[in-house]
């Protein structure tokens, strides 16, 4: 190899700072389920040798009304004691909720060193991000990224501005609240595993969020599939999100959904082999144009194949030997 510069730096340029996140974000808020989620995460870390999904401990929907303080303390304790190498986050209450400030103070002050990010629900504008940023700074959590949950028509309209903020790492689509925000103008069927991919207003919102993320090198995270016992439906939904709507990450609300999401977002083995072959040949030519199987490739296509390799890495696929050098020492 005639260049010591990493392909990520050469091929992505300003987007080299774009975040490599696991393709699955698993949510739980009830204590027993949070504990089981963390146990499963640790088991799969050992199985794959990398953290292949995030666990987000939920204060917003997980805490019973009136029990917000105790629930935040529980989340802080679970995050603080999570296994090394695991990615654990917390979803706090929205910035206009009375429990928001205390959620941030409690969780960040006790477990800020272990948090991969804070999920902020019901973000309507960048002002909500700025308010959360100030709360993090007061709690000595200035280093913690924010993930924003886009759940309303107003938020979709502001998605590009929200994604542009430097603290924001990812945008997620909140399907259920988005549909509910339309006062019955969108039928309930649009919340289902089939309707959410055909109703034009829902599809438009998903596309806007994905486009905003890609414009600023952020990670678009697709919404949940609530029919968690329907494995084939989940597989179809995850595949559509990945191949048709531009999403590189997806929520899980049941442990049985995690592996199907990993599988749906993973590239085909043949694609990974081709990507590795092309990139190794390109690196040998210092990233000048090459011919591969009679097809001309240059940095535009190299960028695509590099990102395909990154996705293979994030889904714990076995990488071809000649491409592993670029991922040694990395973690998903």
NORMOWO-V309368 format. One record per residue. N is the residue number from 1. RES is the residue in one letter. PHI is phi in radians with two decimals (none if undefined). OMEGA is omega as a letter, one per 40 degrees, with the letter a starting at -180 (none if undefined). Layout:
N_RES_PHI_OMEGA + N_RES_PHI_OMEGA
This chain:
1_X_none_a + 2_X_-1.59_i + 3_X_-2.24_a + 4_X_-1.63_a + 5_X_-1.33_a + 6_X_-1.21_i + 7_X_-0.95_a + 8_X_-1.05_a + 9_X_-1.26_a + 10_X_-1.21_a + 11_X_-1.57_a + 12_X_-1.70_i + 13_X_0.98_a + 14_X_-1.10_i + 15_X_-1.47_i + 16_X_-1.08_i + 17_X_-1.43_i + 18_X_-1.01_a + 19_X_-1.51_i + 20_X_-1.62_a + 21_X_-2.03_i + 22_X_-0.94_a + 23_X_-1.37_a + 24_X_-2.18_i + 25_X_-2.11_a + 26_X_-1.71_a + 27_X_-1.86_i + 28_X_-2.70_a + 29_X_-2.32_i + 30_X_-1.42_a + 31_X_-0.93_a + 32_X_-1.10_a + 33_X_-1.31_i + 34_X_-1.08_i + 35_X_-1.12_i + 36_X_-1.15_i + 37_X_-1.11_i + 38_X_-1.19_i + 39_X_-1.13_i + 40_X_-1.12_i + 41_X_-1.05_i + 42_X_-1.14_i + 43_X_-1.11_a + 44_X_-1.30_i + 45_X_-1.07_i + 46_X_-1.19_a + 47_X_-1.13_a + 48_X_-1.71_a + 49_X_1.35_i + 50_X_-2.71_i + 51_X_-1.43_a + 52_X_-1.68_i + 53_X_-2.66_i + 54_X_-1.47_i + 55_X_-1.99_i + 56_X_-1.89_a + 57_X_-1.49_a + 58_X_-1.76_i + 59_X_-1.63_a + 60_X_-1.17_a + 61_X_-1.66_a + 62_X_-1.41_a + 63_X_-1.53_i + 64_X_-1.19_i + 65_X_-1.02_a + 66_X_1.61_a + 67_X_-2.00_a + 68_X_-1.09_a + 69_X_-1.12_a + 70_X_-1.13_a + 71_X_-1.19_i + 72_X_-1.09_i + 73_X_-1.13_i + 74_X_-1.11_i + 75_X_-1.04_i + 76_X_-1.06_a + 77_X_-1.15_i + 78_X_-1.12_i + 79_X_-1.15_a + 80_X_-1.05_a + 81_X_-1.72_i + 82_X_-1.19_a + 83_X_-1.18_i + 84_X_-1.03_a + 85_X_1.61_i + 86_X_-1.58_i + 87_X_-1.77_a + 88_X_-2.20_i + 89_X_-2.21_i + 90_X_-2.33_i + 91_X_-1.67_a + 92_X_-1.64_i + 93_X_-1.28_i + 94_X_-1.09_a + 95_X_-1.10_a + 96_X_-1.66_i + 97_X_-1.52_a + 98_X_-1.01_a + 99_X_-1.54_a + 100_X_-1.01_a + 101_X_-1.03_a + 102_X_-1.25_i + 103_X_-0.95_a + 104_X_-1.08_a + 105_X_-1.07_a + 106_X_-1.15_a + 107_X_-1.29_a + 108_X_-1.26_a + 109_X_-1.14_a + 110_X_-1.56_a + 111_X_-2.25_a + 112_X_-1.01_a + 113_X_-1.25_a + 114_X_-1.85_a + 115_X_-1.38_i + 116_X_-1.38_i + 117_X_-3.02_i + 118_X_-1.97_i + 119_X_-1.59_a + 120_X_-1.89_a + 121_X_-1.44_i + 122_X_0.93_i + 123_X_-1.38_i + 124_X_-1.82_a + 125_X_-2.74_i + 126_X_-1.16_i + 127_X_-1.06_i + 128_X_-1.15_i + 129_X_-1.13_a + 130_X_-1.10_i + 131_X_-1.15_i + 132_X_-1.15_i + 133_X_-1.05_i + 134_X_-1.11_i + 135_X_-1.13_i + 136_X_-1.09_i + 137_X_-1.11_i + 138_X_-1.12_a + 139_X_-1.63_a + 140_X_1.09_i + 141_X_-2.05_a + 142_X_-1.10_a + 143_X_-1.49_a + 144_X_-1.53_i + 145_X_-1.20_i + 146_X_-1.95_i + 147_X_-1.94_a + 148_X_-1.93_i + 149_X_-1.72_a + 150_X_-1.66_a + 151_X_-2.30_a + 152_X_-2.45_i + 153_X_-1.02_i + 154_X_-1.10_a + 155_X_-1.16_i + 156_X_-1.05_i + 157_X_-1.08_a + 158_X_-1.72_a + 159_X_-1.01_a + 160_X_-1.14_i + 161_X_-1.17_i + 162_X_-1.13_a + 163_X_-1.12_a + 164_X_-1.26_a + 165_X_-1.17_a + 166_X_-1.14_a + 167_X_-1.35_a + 168_X_-1.37_a + 169_X_-1.83_a + 170_X_-2.73_i + 171_X_-2.01_i + 172_X_-2.01_i + 173_X_-1.72_i + 174_X_-1.71_a + 175_X_-1.06_a + 176_X_-1.10_i + 177_X_-1.19_i + 178_X_-1.08_i + 179_X_-1.11_a + 180_X_-1.11_a + 181_X_-1.25_a + 182_X_-1.78_i + 183_X_0.91_i + 184_X_1.52_a + 185_X_-1.24_i + 186_X_-1.90_a + 187_X_-1.19_a + 188_X_-1.03_i + 189_X_-1.06_a + 190_X_-1.25_i + 191_X_-1.53_a + 192_X_-1.47_a + 193_X_-1.17_i + 194_X_-1.65_a + 195_X_-1.08_a + 196_X_-1.20_i + 197_X_-1.79_a + 198_X_-2.18_a + 199_X_-1.21_a + 200_X_-1.08_a + 201_X_-1.24_i + 202_X_-1.23_i + 203_X_-1.08_i + 204_X_-1.03_i + 205_X_-1.09_i + 206_X_-1.07_a + 207_X_-1.18_i + 208_X_-1.09_a + 209_X_-1.15_i + 210_X_-1.08_a + 211_X_-1.11_i + 212_X_-1.06_i + 213_X_-1.10_a + 214_X_-1.18_i + 215_X_-1.15_a + 216_X_-2.10_i + 217_X_1.20_i + 218_X_-1.82_a + 219_X_-1.82_i + 220_X_-1.47_a + 221_X_-2.02_a + 222_X_-1.37_a + 223_X_-1.27_a + 224_X_-1.29_i + 225_X_-1.91_a + 226_X_-1.33_i + 227_X_-1.39_a + 228_X_-1.26_i + 229_X_-1.56_a + 230_X_-1.74_a + 231_X_-1.07_i + 232_X_-1.08_i + 233_X_-1.14_i + 234_X_-1.09_a + 235_X_-1.07_i + 236_X_-1.11_a + 237_X_-1.09_a + 238_X_-1.12_i + 239_X_-1.15_i + 240_X_-1.11_i + 241_X_-1.04_a + 242_X_-1.34_a + 243_X_-1.67_a + 244_X_-1.96_a + 245_X_-1.95_i + 246_X_1.47_a + 247_X_-1.58_i + 248_X_-2.07_a + 249_X_-2.81_a + 250_X_-2.65_i + 251_X_-1.40_i + 252_X_-2.16_i + 253_X_-2.12_i + 254_X_-2.57_a + 255_X_-0.96_a + 256_X_-1.19_a + 257_X_-1.51_a + 258_X_-1.14_a + 259_X_-1.15_i + 260_X_-1.05_i + 261_X_-1.17_i + 262_X_-1.01_a + 263_X_-1.14_a + 264_X_-1.20_a + 265_X_-1.56_i + 266_X_-1.39_i + 267_X_-1.28_i + 268_X_-1.20_a + 269_X_-1.00_a + 270_X_-1.12_i + 271_X_-1.16_a + 272_X_-1.14_i + 273_X_-1.09_i + 274_X_-1.10_a + 275_X_-1.05_a + 276_X_-1.11_a + 277_X_-1.06_a + 278_X_-1.13_a + 279_X_-1.23_i + 280_X_-1.14_i + 281_X_-1.13_i + 282_X_-1.17_i + 283_X_-1.07_i + 284_X_-1.14_i + 285_X_-1.83_a + 286_X_0.96_i + 287_X_1.20_i + 288_X_-1.31_i + 289_X_-1.06_i + 290_X_-2.35_i + 291_X_-1.91_i + 292_X_-2.28_a + 293_X_0.91_i + 294_X_1.40_a + 295_X_-2.06_i + 296_X_-1.38_i + 297_X_-2.24_i + 298_X_-2.45_a + 299_X_-1.14_i + 300_X_-1.10_i + 301_X_-1.36_i + 302_X_-1.01_a + 303_X_-1.06_i + 304_X_-1.07_a + 305_X_-1.20_i + 306_X_-1.15_i + 307_X_-1.16_i + 308_X_-1.13_i + 309_X_-1.10_i + 310_X_-1.07_i + 311_X_-1.15_i + 312_X_-1.09_i + 313_X_-1.09_a + 314_X_-1.19_i + 315_X_-1.76_i + 316_X_1.08_i + 317_X_-1.29_i + 318_X_-1.31_a + 319_X_-1.53_i + 320_X_-0.98_a + 321_X_-0.92_a + 322_X_-1.29_i + 323_X_-1.86_a + 324_X_-1.16_a + 325_X_-0.96_a + 326_X_-1.36_a + 327_X_-2.01_i + 328_X_-1.05_i + 329_X_1.50_i + 330_X_-1.53_i + 331_X_-2.27_a + 332_X_-1.21_none
